[in-house]
Amino acid sequence: VVNDRSTNIDYTSSDGRVNKLRMEKKKVDAGCTSTFLNETKIARLEEVGFSWGSNKGDPRWNEHYQELVEFKRMNGHCNVPTGGIL
């Protein structure tokens, strides 16, 4: 698949796919339901050893996570515009 029309993701690069999955997982962790990633898909990825990254101890990651949680609280969704500032 070169482009997933349901998510408009370019899958020609594995880096793009991995980064998108990690971003979507962050949305799931923040309580968003408007993502293509669900608990079943998360479990399947974890079964094969997918790494969600090790940035959770990073203060900047935590800061951005809290910004996403606040964005969802204020807007009711996690669809931050591309290039958008939380």
MIKOLVEX-201313 format. One record per atom (N, C-alpha, C): z negated, x negated, y negated; residue in three letters. Coordinates in nm, 4 decimals. Atoms other than C-alpha are relative to their C-alpha. Layout:
# residues N
+----------+----------+----------+------+
:       up :     east :    north : rest :
+----------+----------+----------+------+
:        Z :        X :        Y :  ala :
...
+----------+----------+----------+------+
END
This chain:
# residues 86
+----------+----------+----------+------+
:       up :     east :    north : rest :
+----------+----------+----------+------+
:   0.0000 :  -0.0855 :   0.1180 :  val :
:   0.0000 :   0.0000 :   0.0000 :  val :
:   0.0000 :  -0.0890 :  -0.1227 :  val :
:  -0.0069 :   0.0797 :   0.1226 :  val :
:   0.1007 :  -0.1483 :  -0.3324 :  val :
:  -0.0776 :   0.0675 :  -0.1102 :  val :
:   0.0722 :  -0.0703 :   0.1040 :  asn :
:  -0.0393 :   0.1206 :  -0.5576 :  asn :
:  -0.0512 :   0.1306 :   0.0564 :  asn :
:   0.0619 :  -0.1234 :  -0.0472 :  asp :
:  -0.2820 :   0.3972 :  -0.4653 :  asp :
:   0.0073 :   0.0997 :  -0.1154 :  asp :
:  -0.0198 :  -0.0942 :   0.1104 :  arg :
:  -0.1702 :   0.6919 :  -0.6780 :  arg :
:  -0.1253 :   0.0806 :  -0.0323 :  arg :
:   0.1205 :  -0.0792 :   0.0267 :  ser :
:  -0.5038 :   0.8716 :  -0.6401 :  ser :
:  -0.0995 :  -0.0753 :  -0.0870 :  ser :
:   0.0942 :   0.0787 :   0.0799 :  thr :
:  -0.6906 :   0.5853 :  -0.8065 :  thr :
:   0.0704 :  -0.0919 :  -0.0974 :  thr :
:  -0.0807 :   0.0856 :   0.0859 :  asn :
:  -0.4067 :   0.3997 :  -0.9811 :  asn :
:  -0.0436 :  -0.1458 :   0.0090 :  asn :
:   0.0425 :   0.1375 :  -0.0223 :  ile :
:  -0.5233 :   0.0705 :  -0.8299 :  ile :
:   0.1158 :  -0.0803 :   0.0543 :  ile :
:  -0.1027 :   0.0903 :  -0.0508 :  asp :
:  -0.2826 :  -0.2161 :  -0.7800 :  asp :
:  -0.0623 :  -0.0815 :   0.1122 :  asp :
:   0.0541 :   0.0695 :  -0.1154 :  tyr :
:  -0.3494 :  -0.3462 :  -0.4298 :  tyr :
:   0.0819 :  -0.1225 :   0.0389 :  tyr :
:  -0.0791 :   0.1178 :  -0.0333 :  thr :
:  -0.1057 :  -0.6347 :  -0.4465 :  thr :
:  -0.0868 :  -0.1247 :   0.0031 :  thr :
:   0.0930 :   0.1127 :   0.0036 :  ser :
:  -0.4008 :  -0.8661 :  -0.5078 :  ser :
:  -0.1299 :   0.0422 :   0.0662 :  ser :
:   0.1263 :  -0.0351 :  -0.0646 :  ser :
:  -0.7051 :  -0.8683 :  -0.2821 :  ser :
:  -0.1151 :  -0.0092 :  -0.0987 :  ser :
:   0.1061 :   0.0085 :   0.1011 :  asp :
:  -0.9168 :  -0.9744 :  -0.5811 :  asp :
:  -0.0145 :   0.1309 :  -0.0751 :  asp :
:   0.0044 :  -0.1273 :   0.0707 :  gly :
:  -0.8217 :  -0.6539 :  -0.7604 :  gly :
:  -0.0663 :   0.1079 :   0.0822 :  gly :
:   0.0579 :  -0.1007 :  -0.0887 :  arg :
:  -0.9162 :  -0.4435 :  -0.4625 :  arg :
:  -0.1509 :  -0.0221 :   0.0149 :  arg :
:   0.1425 :   0.0305 :  -0.0174 :  val :
:  -1.2496 :  -0.6197 :  -0.4095 :  val :
:  -0.0774 :   0.0338 :  -0.1267 :  val :
:   0.0693 :  -0.0303 :   0.1258 :  asn :
:  -1.3427 :  -0.5943 :  -0.7759 :  asn :
:  -0.0106 :   0.1502 :  -0.0219 :  asn :
:   0.0033 :  -0.1454 :   0.0164 :  lys :
:  -1.2495 :  -0.2248 :  -0.7822 :  lys :
:  -0.1042 :   0.0621 :   0.0922 :  lys :
:   0.1007 :  -0.0525 :  -0.0926 :  leu :
:  -1.4616 :  -0.1566 :  -0.4732 :  leu :
:  -0.1406 :  -0.0262 :  -0.0531 :  leu :
:   0.1330 :   0.0327 :   0.0540 :  arg :
:  -1.7572 :  -0.3343 :  -0.6317 :  arg :
:  -0.0330 :   0.0857 :  -0.1217 :  arg :
:   0.0243 :  -0.0866 :   0.1164 :  met :
:  -1.7157 :  -0.1380 :  -0.9547 :  met :
:  -0.0311 :   0.1426 :   0.0433 :  met :
:   0.0242 :  -0.1353 :  -0.0483 :  glu :
:  -1.6974 :   0.1881 :  -0.7639 :  glu :
:  -0.1374 :   0.0116 :   0.0668 :  glu :
:   0.1333 :   0.0000 :  -0.0625 :  lys :
:  -2.0112 :   0.0961 :  -0.5638 :  lys :
:  -0.1079 :   0.0073 :  -0.1073 :  lys :
:   0.0948 :  -0.0043 :   0.1116 :  lys :
:  -2.1903 :   0.0386 :  -0.8930 :  lys :
:  -0.0120 :   0.1432 :  -0.0519 :  lys :
:   0.0029 :  -0.1396 :   0.0429 :  lys :
:  -2.0936 :   0.3924 :  -0.9936 :  lys :
:  -0.0794 :   0.0852 :   0.0986 :  lys :
:   0.0740 :  -0.0755 :  -0.1029 :  val :
:  -2.2238 :   0.5308 :  -0.6626 :  val :
:  -0.1493 :  -0.0272 :  -0.0147 :  val :
:   0.1409 :   0.0359 :   0.0154 :  asp :
:  -2.5506 :   0.3414 :  -0.7120 :  asp :
:  -0.0628 :   0.0662 :  -0.1219 :  asp :
:   0.0489 :  -0.0641 :   0.1218 :  ala :
:  -2.5798 :   0.4974 :  -1.0583 :  ala :
:  -0.0053 :   0.1523 :   0.0139 :  ala :
:   0.0074 :  -0.1431 :  -0.0243 :  gly :
:  -2.5484 :   0.8442 :  -0.9046 :  gly :
:   0.1261 :   0.0772 :  -0.0336 :  gly :
:  -0.1264 :  -0.0668 :   0.0329 :  cys :
:  -2.1874 :   0.9190 :  -0.9954 :  cys :
:   0.0673 :   0.0525 :   0.1255 :  cys :
:  -0.0739 :  -0.0573 :  -0.1120 :  thr :
:  -1.9865 :   1.1429 :  -0.7708 :  thr :
:   0.1495 :  -0.0019 :  -0.0260 :  thr :
:  -0.1421 :   0.0010 :   0.0359 :  ser :
:  -1.6530 :   1.0996 :  -0.9504 :  ser :
:   0.0637 :  -0.1338 :   0.0355 :  ser :
:  -0.0568 :   0.1241 :  -0.0484 :  thr :
:  -1.5432 :   0.8042 :  -0.7407 :  thr :
:   0.0616 :   0.0239 :   0.1371 :  thr :
:  -0.0624 :  -0.0142 :  -0.1321 :  phe :
:  -1.3188 :   0.7648 :  -0.4382 :  phe :
:  -0.0869 :  -0.0602 :   0.1095 :  phe :
:   0.0865 :   0.0660 :  -0.0971 :  leu :
:  -1.5910 :   0.5592 :  -0.2694 :  leu :
:  -0.1161 :   0.0932 :   0.0339 :  leu :
:   0.1107 :  -0.0859 :  -0.0415 :  asn :
:  -1.8374 :   0.7621 :  -0.0645 :  asn :
:  -0.0871 :  -0.0751 :   0.1012 :  asn :
:   0.0952 :   0.0665 :  -0.0902 :  glu :
:  -2.1263 :   0.6834 :   0.1691 :  glu :
:   0.0651 :  -0.0416 :   0.1319 :  glu :
:  -0.0687 :   0.0340 :  -0.1249 :  thr :
:  -1.9002 :   0.6869 :   0.4758 :  thr :
:   0.0816 :  -0.1273 :  -0.0174 :  thr :
:  -0.0812 :   0.1186 :   0.0250 :  lys :
:  -1.6624 :   0.4337 :   0.3237 :  lys :
:  -0.0874 :  -0.1220 :  -0.0249 :  lys :
:   0.0933 :   0.1104 :   0.0257 :  ile :
:  -1.9536 :   0.2202 :   0.2035 :  ile :
:  -0.0539 :  -0.0525 :   0.1328 :  ile :
:   0.0533 :   0.0399 :  -0.1303 :  ala :
:  -2.1010 :   0.2188 :   0.5552 :  ala :
:   0.1041 :  -0.0754 :   0.0813 :  ala :
:  -0.1068 :   0.0677 :  -0.0758 :  arg :
:  -1.7666 :   0.1227 :   0.7083 :  arg :
:   0.0245 :  -0.1405 :  -0.0539 :  arg :
:  -0.0180 :   0.1323 :   0.0591 :  leu :
:  -1.7262 :  -0.1657 :   0.4641 :  leu :
:  -0.1163 :  -0.0925 :   0.0364 :  leu :
:   0.1167 :   0.0809 :  -0.0351 :  glu :
:  -2.0804 :  -0.2847 :   0.5331 :  glu :
:   0.0001 :  -0.0386 :   0.1472 :  glu :
:  -0.0095 :   0.0307 :  -0.1432 :  glu :
:  -2.0166 :  -0.2679 :   0.9101 :  glu :
:   0.0831 :  -0.1245 :   0.0262 :  glu :
:  -0.0846 :   0.1179 :  -0.0187 :  val :
:  -1.7484 :  -0.5338 :   0.8701 :  val :
:  -0.0454 :  -0.1176 :  -0.0863 :  val :
:   0.0577 :   0.1101 :   0.0752 :  gly :
:  -1.9680 :  -0.7468 :   0.6452 :  gly :
:   0.0477 :  -0.0140 :  -0.1430 :  gly :
:  -0.0441 :   0.0070 :   0.1392 :  phe :
:  -1.8231 :  -0.6599 :   0.3044 :  phe :
:  -0.1176 :  -0.0362 :  -0.0887 :  phe :
:   0.1049 :   0.0424 :   0.0926 :  ser :
:  -2.0234 :  -0.8311 :   0.0318 :  ser :
:   0.0142 :   0.0750 :  -0.1318 :  ser :
:  -0.0006 :  -0.0706 :   0.1277 :  trp :
:  -2.1143 :  -0.6190 :  -0.2674 :  trp :
:  -0.0293 :  -0.0950 :  -0.1148 :  trp :
:   0.0286 :   0.0990 :   0.1029 :  gly :
:  -2.1914 :  -0.9387 :  -0.4540 :  gly :
:  -0.1488 :  -0.0274 :  -0.0054 :  gly :
:   0.1419 :   0.0373 :   0.0074 :  ser :
:  -2.5152 :  -1.1098 :  -0.5323 :  ser :
:  -0.0479 :  -0.0037 :  -0.1441 :  ser :
:   0.0342 :   0.0018 :   0.1416 :  asn :
:  -2.5389 :  -1.0323 :  -0.9019 :  asn :
:  -0.1174 :   0.0890 :  -0.0363 :  asn :
:   0.1064 :  -0.0943 :   0.0341 :  lys :
:  -2.8188 :  -0.7779 :  -0.8764 :  lys :
:  -0.1232 :  -0.0671 :  -0.0580 :  lys :
:   0.1123 :   0.0714 :   0.0600 :  gly :
:  -3.0748 :  -1.0450 :  -0.9664 :  gly :
:   0.0340 :  -0.0562 :  -0.1370 :  gly :
:  -0.0477 :   0.0505 :   0.1277 :  asp :
:  -2.8678 :  -1.1410 :  -1.2688 :  asp :
:  -0.0413 :   0.0972 :  -0.1102 :  asp :
:   0.0435 :  -0.0901 :   0.1084 :  pro :
:  -3.0236 :  -1.0014 :  -1.5899 :  pro :
:   0.1166 :   0.0743 :  -0.0671 :  pro :
:  -0.1144 :  -0.0669 :   0.0619 :  arg :
:  -2.6768 :  -0.9229 :  -1.7315 :  arg :
:   0.0480 :   0.1146 :   0.0869 :  arg :
:  -0.0411 :  -0.1075 :  -0.0894 :  trp :
:  -2.5879 :  -0.7198 :  -1.4215 :  trp :
:  -0.0930 :   0.1186 :  -0.0183 :  trp :
:   0.0977 :  -0.1075 :   0.0152 :  asn :
:  -2.9089 :  -0.5209 :  -1.4563 :  asn :
:   0.0164 :   0.0712 :  -0.1340 :  asn :
:  -0.0212 :  -0.0591 :   0.1325 :  glu :
:  -2.8413 :  -0.4675 :  -1.8264 :  glu :
:   0.1213 :   0.0936 :   0.0021 :  glu :
:  -0.1203 :  -0.0831 :  -0.0061 :  his :
:  -2.4900 :  -0.3374 :  -1.7605 :  his :
:  -0.0199 :   0.1204 :   0.0909 :  his :
:   0.0303 :  -0.1129 :  -0.0884 :  tyr :
:  -2.6156 :  -0.1218 :  -1.4756 :  tyr :
:  -0.0766 :   0.1071 :  -0.0778 :  tyr :
:   0.0786 :  -0.0961 :   0.0787 :  gln :
:  -2.8700 :   0.0395 :  -1.7080 :  gln :
:   0.0872 :   0.0685 :  -0.1046 :  gln :
:  -0.0925 :  -0.0603 :   0.0955 :  glu :
:  -2.5951 :   0.0943 :  -1.9648 :  glu :
:   0.0847 :   0.1079 :   0.0686 :  glu :
:  -0.0784 :  -0.0985 :  -0.0742 :  leu :
:  -2.3888 :   0.2734 :  -1.6995 :  leu :
:  -0.0845 :   0.1240 :   0.0297 :  leu :
:   0.0904 :  -0.1129 :  -0.0262 :  val :
:  -2.6881 :   0.4915 :  -1.6045 :  val :
:  -0.0162 :   0.0836 :  -0.1270 :  val :
:   0.0158 :  -0.0710 :   0.1280 :  glu :
:  -2.7367 :   0.5799 :  -1.9727 :  glu :
:   0.1299 :   0.0726 :  -0.0384 :  glu :
:  -0.1287 :  -0.0639 :   0.0281 :  phe :
:  -2.3634 :   0.6504 :  -2.0164 :  phe :
:   0.0123 :   0.1288 :   0.0810 :  phe :
:  -0.0081 :  -0.1194 :  -0.0847 :  lys :
:  -2.3802 :   0.8926 :  -1.7234 :  lys :
:  -0.0947 :   0.1083 :  -0.0509 :  lys :
:   0.0964 :  -0.0981 :   0.0506 :  arg :
:  -2.6905 :   1.0602 :  -1.8653 :  arg :
:   0.0555 :   0.0716 :  -0.1237 :  arg :
:  -0.0501 :  -0.0570 :   0.1247 :  met :
:  -2.5202 :   1.1142 :  -2.1995 :  met :
:   0.1321 :   0.0765 :   0.0176 :  met :
:  -0.1338 :  -0.0573 :  -0.0136 :  asn :
:  -2.1708 :   1.2045 :  -2.0733 :  asn :
:   0.0201 :   0.0843 :   0.1250 :  asn :
:  -0.0100 :  -0.0789 :  -0.1216 :  gly :
:  -2.2336 :   1.3580 :  -1.7329 :  gly :
:   0.0970 :  -0.0566 :   0.1033 :  gly :
:  -0.0933 :   0.0635 :  -0.0938 :  his :
:  -1.9901 :   1.1190 :  -1.5591 :  his :
:  -0.0036 :  -0.1505 :  -0.0222 :  his :
:  -0.0048 :   0.1464 :   0.0081 :  cys :
:  -1.9226 :   0.7505 :  -1.5013 :  cys :
:   0.1408 :  -0.0512 :  -0.0255 :  cys :
:  -0.1386 :   0.0394 :   0.0263 :  asn :
:  -1.5577 :   0.7432 :  -1.6027 :  asn :
:   0.0104 :  -0.0679 :  -0.1360 :  asn :
:  -0.0050 :   0.0756 :   0.1245 :  val :
:  -1.5952 :   0.4791 :  -1.8716 :  val :
:   0.1453 :  -0.0368 :  -0.0260 :  val :
:  -0.1399 :   0.0331 :   0.0287 :  pro :
:  -1.2598 :   0.4357 :  -2.0465 :  pro :
:   0.0265 :  -0.1487 :   0.0201 :  pro :
:  -0.0374 :   0.1397 :  -0.0166 :  thr :
:  -1.0751 :   0.1137 :  -1.9663 :  thr :
:  -0.0221 :  -0.0718 :  -0.1314 :  thr :
:   0.0310 :   0.0755 :   0.1210 :  gly :
:  -1.1971 :  -0.1462 :  -2.2102 :  gly :
:  -0.1106 :   0.0655 :  -0.0813 :  gly :
:   0.1049 :  -0.0727 :   0.0714 :  gly :
:  -1.4672 :   0.0994 :  -2.3084 :  gly :
:  -0.1297 :  -0.0779 :  -0.0037 :  gly :
:   0.1317 :   0.0612 :   0.0149 :  ile :
:  -1.8020 :  -0.0152 :  -2.4277 :  ile :
:  -0.1027 :   0.1045 :   0.0371 :  ile :
:   0.1039 :  -0.0948 :  -0.0407 :  leu :
:  -2.0960 :   0.1459 :  -2.2602 :  leu :
:  -0.0935 :   0.0179 :  -0.1116 :  leu :
+----------+----------+----------+------+
END
